[in-house]
Amino acid sequence: MLYPMAEFVPEPMALPPVAAPNRLARVKLVAVKVIVLSVMAVALGYVQGWASAGTYKPDHVAGFRLGLLHGMLMPAALPALLLGQDVPIYAPNNSGRSYNMGYIFGINTCGFLFFGFGFWRPPQKR
């Protein structure tokens, strides 16, 4: 049977209760992310300092593998550069295209690893 529009009044739908986000759990998650990113930044800084002395040699032609390493270590040089230290981030004596491809892959890999952990969210519990 059809009802005219004026007579039909639907029953209100019951919405499931929504739990308020646990503030302490959110603060803990942010704190863990900050600690993990800080540890990763310090580790990258140490690796960059160790590797720059041995891999940026002017008499050595850098290829794909060194380009990959230099690209991964390039973001770690930022704190040292901000503090005024002259840190090498690119090998001047390189093989050309293969070094540049390795360098770009290295930068992207480092960004994926570094920022991937920063923006990763654990699965929601239901």
Protein Blocks (a to p, Z undefined) as FASTA:
>chain_A
ZZdfklpccddddddddddddfklmmmmmmmmmmmmmmmmmmmmmmmmmmmmmmmcfkbc
cdfklmmmmmmmmmmmmmmmmnopacdfbdfbdgbjmmmmmmmmmmmmmmmmmmmmmmpc
cdddZZ
